[in-house]
Amino acid sequence: METAIGEAVPCTADELYADSMSKHITIRVDEEFHARLAARAAAEGTTITALVTAVAKRELDADRQRFLDAAAEFNTAENWAYFQERFGRKSA
């Protein structure tokens, strides 16, 4: 793949990114969900791939699960009643 500066070198994406690319996966989603992904990615200034990767990483994070477990333990009827009394009920 050695060439003079500026000279095009034919190669595949696999050859070009073999050392730096992560694994490739394919998922199928319906058109409506894809549109929602595209809109969210655009709103966040990112790509669908980056958005899905970030969400998957967050979902698999062990600290996230510990947080959710602790939140579930805290979320009692008594605590919720206090929260609503102190901060008000959600407006429709």
C-alpha positions in Angstrom: 0.0 0.0 0.0 3.0 2.3 -0.3 2.4 5.2 -2.7 3.5 8.7 -3.6 1.8 11.4 -1.6 -1.6 12.2 -3.0 -1.8 9.0 -5.1 -5.1 7.1 -4.6 -4.6 3.5 -3.3 -7.4 1.0 -3.9 -8.3 -0.9 -0.8 -11.3 -2.2 1.1 -12.7 -0.7 4.2 -11.6 -3.8 6.1 -8.0 -3.3 5.0 -8.1 0.4 5.8 -9.6 0.1 9.2 -8.5 -3.4 10.3 -6.5 -2.2 13.3 -8.8 0.5 14.5 -12.4 -0.5 13.8 -14.6 -2.3 16.3 -16.9 -5.1 15.4 -19.7 -4.5 13.0 -23.2 -5.5 13.9 -26.5 -5.2 12.1 -29.9 -4.7 13.7 -33.3 -4.4 12.0 -35.7 -1.7 13.1 -39.0 -0.5 11.6 -39.1 2.8 9.7 -40.7 4.7 12.5 -38.1 3.7 15.0 -35.3 4.5 12.5 -36.8 7.9 12.0 -36.8 8.5 15.8 -33.2 7.4 16.0 -32.2 9.7 13.2 -34.0 12.6 14.7 -32.4 12.1 18.1 -29.0 11.6 16.6 -29.4 14.9 14.6 -30.6 16.7 17.6 -27.6 15.6 19.6 -25.2 16.3 16.7 -24.1 12.7 16.3 -24.7 9.7 14.2 -27.2 6.8 14.7 -24.2 4.5 15.2 -22.7 6.7 17.9 -26.1 7.1 19.6 -26.9 3.4 19.7 -23.4 2.6 20.9 -23.6 5.1 23.8 -27.0 3.8 24.8 -25.8 0.2 24.7 -22.7 1.0 26.7 -24.8 2.9 29.3 -27.3 0.0 29.5 -24.5 -2.5 30.1 -22.6 -0.4 32.7 -22.5 -2.2 36.1 -22.6 1.1 38.0 -25.8 2.0 36.2 -27.4 -1.2 37.5 -26.2 -0.6 41.0 -27.7 2.9 40.8 -31.0 1.5 39.5 -31.1 -1.1 42.3 -30.5 1.6 44.9 -33.1 3.9 43.4 -35.7 1.0 43.4 -34.9 0.4 47.1 -35.4 4.1 47.9 -38.6 4.4 45.8 -41.2 3.5 48.4 -44.7 4.7 48.8 -43.7 6.7 51.8 -40.8 8.4 50.0 -43.0 9.1 46.9 -45.7 10.7 49.1 -43.2 12.9 50.7 -41.7 13.9 47.4 -45.1 14.8 46.0 -46.0 16.8 49.2 -42.7 18.6 49.1 -42.4 19.3 45.4 -45.9 19.1 44.2 -47.6 16.7 41.8 -46.7 16.6 38.1 -48.9 18.9 36.1 -50.6 17.5 33.0 
